[in-house]
Structure formats: C-alpha cells, structure tokens
Amino acid sequence: MNDISWFALGSTVIAALAIGIGVIGPAFAMGRAISSALDALARQPEAERSIMRTLFIGLAMIESLAIYVLVIALIILFRNPLLEYLLKS
C-alpha cells in the first residue's frame, strides 16, 4: 500500500473513532438531564411546563454537540482537504 492509501485508511479509522468517542459525552449528558427533569417533575408536578420547556431546550443544545461531531467526521471522510492536497502533489 502506498502512502495515500495509508492516509485514507487512517482518516477513516480516526473518523469512526471520533464519532464513537464524541457521542459518549452527549449521550451521558442527555441521560443525566432527563433523569434530573424526572426528579424535578416528581417533586413539583405543578411546574411541568417550565421543566419540560427547559428540558427540551437543554436536550437540543446537547444534541447539537453530537451533530457537530458527525459533521466534522463526515468532512474528514468525504471532503478531506489534506487528502486532496496529497493527491495534487
């Protein structure tokens, strides 16, 4: 295998690891947020609207982290600027 093939293979492996590792944090954060919201609902059922609204906004912000990881990994996989530079030279 030549150097470009090794680079492409390394980029693919790194992108897969980035997705795998990068989603662990948001997954745990979502679990904790939902758990805390359910605890708050159990203590104060009359504040359901406020708690649920805050929960959904928080979940959207947490999910955006996972989406950013996915976008960066897709850029590495399909539009890698360094690979294009190596192919030109």
N, C-alpha and C positions, 0 to 999 in steps of 0.2 A: 504494500500500500504506500502511496506517495504522501507527501506532507499535507496536501489539500484534503485528501480522504481522511487522514487522522484528525485534521481540524474540524471537518464536517461531523465526524463521529463524536468528537469531544463536545462540540456545540450542542448536538442532540442530547447527549447524556447530561450535560450541565442544565439544559432547558428542562429536562424531565425532573432532575433533582430540585431545580428552582421551584417548579410547580408543586412538587411533593412537600418540600420544606416550607415554602411560602404560604401554603394554605393551612398549615397546622396552627399557626397563631390566630388567624381569624376564626377558625373552627372552634378553638377553645374559648375565645372571647365571646363568640355568639352563644355558646353553651352557658357561660357564666352570666351573660346579660339576660338570657331567658330565665335562668334559674333565679336570679335576683328579682326579675319582674314578677315571677310567680310568687315568690316570697312576699313581695310588697302587696300583690293582689290579695293574698291570704290574710295579711294584716289589715289592709284598708280597702275593702271591696268598693267603697263609695268613690274612690279615686281611680276607678278603672280607666276612664277616658284619658286622663293625664298620663297614667302609667303606660298605657298601650301606645299612645302617641309618641312618648319619649322612647319607648322600646323600639318602635318601627324606625324612627329616625336614627337611633343608635345602630340598629341592625343594618340599615342602608349604608351608614358610614363604615362599619366593619366590613361589610361585603365589598365595598369599593377597594379595600386593600387587596383582597383576593383577585378582584378583576384586574387591578394594576399588575399583579404578578403574572396573570395569564397573558395580558397584552405584551409585557416585556418578553416572556418566554416565546410567544408567537413571533415577535420581531426577531428574536435570536434564531428561531427555526427557519422562517421563511424569507426574511429580508435582512440577513446578517450583513452589515456594511463591511466588516473586516473580511468576510469570505469573498465579497465582490471585489475588494481591493486585491486580495491574493490571486483571484482569477485573472485580473487585468495584468498583473506583473508576471 
